[in-house]
């Protein structure tokens, strides 16, 4: 990954509205340069993303910004901390308090080594490639974590997203139908009364309100299929209605 930026002040002279300020970052592994002479600045309150193909250095750059990797060359600061001399103090988001109890959300789980080896022993048939699954994992609530040390300031965990309306995503509904079919569910667009959608796990059927716009149907389908996923893991602890809605909404907000 390479980038160029205008000249800026030194690490400890960085303006207060700049939270990431790096110059000439370079990192290589086994003689292969992954990040080359990267310079960039990110202002406070800005949503900044990395886009590029696999192997272009996105993760390596983020790990250097987090203090998890030391650059081979270059300098910079993140949240006011020097990337070379203050890496132990760099924490993005919140510092987890030891011993805290966490809420649970769905996370992607790669096929187990046993399943992968069985597939290899059976002849590596691409049509039988083990699929990734989902499982409930613990995460920490915001009120269960410790504040960051100064000068870093925690950012409120609000979702920077607007409700989807209209029919701009109508073409995605067919993909949701296919996903439901893979999960063994039937999706029906019909009269659901006051509800936008329902999920009946016993008969494996999802109903979506026909009165909704195309985008509204998509959002409702994602929400109801999230309910289907919650019930898919028989080993997961039984959730209360409020806990299940928290999990479902975390999935829906991530997708919508």
Secondary structure, DSSP 8 states (H G I E B T S, - for coil): --B-------GGG--TTEEEEEEEEEEEETTEEEEEEEEEEEETT--------TTSSHHHHHHHHTTSS--SEEEEEETTEETTT-GGG--SS-EE-TT---EEEEEEE---HHHHHHHHHTT--GGG----EEEEEEE--GGGEE---TT--------------TTTTGGGHHHHHHHHHHTT-EEEEE--TT-SEEEETTTTEEEEETTS-HHHHHHHHHHHHHHHHHTT-TTS----HHHHHHHHHHHHHHH-
